[in-house]
Amino acid sequence: AQVGLLAVLFLIAGHFAAYTYLKPLLQQSLGLGPDAVTTLLLVYGATGFVGTFFGGSLVARSVRLAALTAALLLASALVLSTLVGDGMLAGALVVVVWGVAFGLIPVALTGWMMQAVPDAPEAGQALLVSGFQVAIASGALAGGRVVDGYGIASTMLMSAALVLVAAAVIGTLGRARRTVALNA
């Protein structure tokens, strides 16, 4: 449960440090008008829905793989947002990858907590929700500070760094915990 909560803190903080500025990213950095932004926000929601279904398949095979995939996709979208240039195609690429990634996250992390505390699923989910709330607030605060001081692109890169820390936690500590459990 501790590894899952640590991953939640970095992953969700990273997501919300950036997500708070998705509309300004699309408008200011990628040069899109209001109609294009509205369309891409709809695409974000639809791809999030797809990510949720994809997440269910991944969780059935491996909770750790699902969480790691979500983190790596999200980090990719955040970095891409600073590299792809501008225009509708660039915005669509970023939004599709980001939406799928975020759709995976709740499914993967819920699965992680249910696997981590199978005898107390309600307590595990309460911890997960609390972790999400702390991470949302922390991420929005960190994103606001960075965007005020350094701009949107820097916020996206800082967010990607937080998400990559989550990926490292999932990939290393998540693996170590499983190995210990199998050897016990």
Disulfide bonds with the S-S distance in Angstrom:
none
